[in-house]
Amino acid sequence: MVRAPHSHELIVGVRRDPSFGPIVMVGTGGVTAELAAETAVALAPLTHGHAKRLLRLRHAPLLTGRRGVPAVNLDAAAQAVQAVAQAAAEHGELTALEVNPLLVHPHGATALDAHGVLSTGDSGSVLH
């Protein structure tokens, strides 16, 4: 298990909708993803500012610092969200891409696990 001081886990994912194209999802991640069940969604690709606004979740105080705990690097978190969205927007063969958890901390962001699905006609190939 990788941990960094004052870190939090996020989930960042993209699913390709047949009508709208790649849809980005950001939420609390790791083992708390099912407990918190809060996400924000947008169409890809994203600007850095839009990616940063997606991080304004109900649990945002965990990211922005509180009671002597420093804030995580929101710019690095937004860059990671933007990169996942950009990858899906540029690669139509990706039907799904997920980073969970994305470990965000005061010094940056680190993808700890990723899962992707490539379109191969009627079925998909899974990438890890």
Secondary structure, DSSP 8 states (H G I E B T S, - for coil): ----TT-EEEEEEEEEETTTEEEEEEEE-GGGHHHH--EEEEESS--HHHHHHHT--TTTHHHH-BTTB----HHHHHHHHHHHHHHHHH-TTEEEEEEEEEEEETTEEEE--EEEEEEETTEEEEE-
